[in-house]
Amino acid sequence: MFLETSGSAVLGLLLGWAAFHRLSHRLPSRLLVLSTAVAGALFGGFVTHSALDPAGLLPSLLGAAVVSAASLSLLLRPARRLRRHSAPA
């Protein structure tokens, strides 16, 4: 259980760092991104461990990665603003 928890937290940190590194122009502050990624990974690991208890470490880390990526996707802002052009009369 300790290995699953620490592995999920490290996986969340890695996913948060990679997301901020690649998409920093579309994400809020680094602290918010990293904390959201870790919280999502811990929650995903907990849910996966609760649902598939005897399955092992790999499914738990996979669930952690999925929920962490989903929670990070909620922080993304649009790449550019939508511009509305008025139609000529």
C-alpha positions in Angstrom: 0.0 0.0 0.0 2.9 2.4 0.8 4.4 1.7 -2.6 1.2 2.4 -4.4 0.7 5.7 -2.5 4.3 6.9 -3.0 4.3 5.7 -6.6 1.0 7.6 -7.3 2.4 10.8 -5.8 5.6 10.6 -7.8 3.6 9.8 -11.0 1.4 12.8 -10.3 4.4 15.1 -9.8 5.9 13.8 -13.1 2.7 14.3 -15.0 2.2 17.8 -13.5 5.8 18.8 -14.4 5.5 17.5 -17.9 2.2 19.2 -18.5 3.5 22.5 -17.1 6.7 22.2 -19.2 4.8 21.5 -22.4 1.7 23.7 -21.9 2.8 26.5 -19.6 1.1 29.1 -21.7 -2.3 27.4 -21.3 -2.1 26.5 -17.6 -2.3 28.6 -14.4 0.5 28.7 -11.8 3.0 25.9 -11.3 1.9 25.3 -7.7 -1.7 24.8 -8.7 -0.8 22.4 -11.6 1.5 20.3 -9.4 -0.9 20.0 -6.5 -3.8 19.2 -8.8 -1.8 16.5 -10.5 -0.7 14.9 -7.2 -4.2 15.1 -5.7 -5.7 13.5 -8.8 -3.1 10.8 -8.9 -3.6 10.0 -5.2 -7.4 9.9 -5.7 -7.1 7.8 -8.8 -4.8 5.4 -7.0 -7.2 5.1 -4.1 -10.2 4.5 -6.3 -8.4 1.9 -8.4 -7.0 0.2 -5.3 -10.5 0.1 -3.8 -12.1 -1.3 -6.9 -9.4 -3.8 -7.8 -7.8 -4.6 -4.5 -5.8 -7.8 -5.4 -4.9 -6.6 -8.9 -1.5 -5.2 -7.9 0.7 -2.1 -8.4 0.4 -1.6 -12.2 -3.4 -1.2 -12.4 -3.3 1.2 -9.4 -0.7 3.3 -11.1 -2.6 3.3 -14.4 -5.7 4.5 -12.6 -3.7 7.2 -10.9 -2.3 8.4 -14.2 -5.8 8.5 -15.8 -7.4 10.5 -13.1 -4.4 12.8 -12.8 -4.4 13.5 -16.5 -8.2 14.1 -16.4 -7.9 16.5 -13.5 -5.1 18.4 -15.3 -7.2 18.7 -18.4 -9.7 20.7 -16.4 -7.1 23.4 -15.8 -6.4 24.0 -19.5 -7.4 27.4 -20.9 -8.2 27.9 -24.6 -5.2 28.5 -26.9 -6.4 31.8 -28.2 -9.5 33.9 -27.8 -12.4 33.6 -30.1 -12.8 36.6 -32.3 -16.1 37.5 -33.7 -16.1 39.3 -36.9 -19.1 41.4 -37.8 -20.7 40.5 -41.1 -20.7 43.3 -43.7 -24.1 44.9 -44.1 
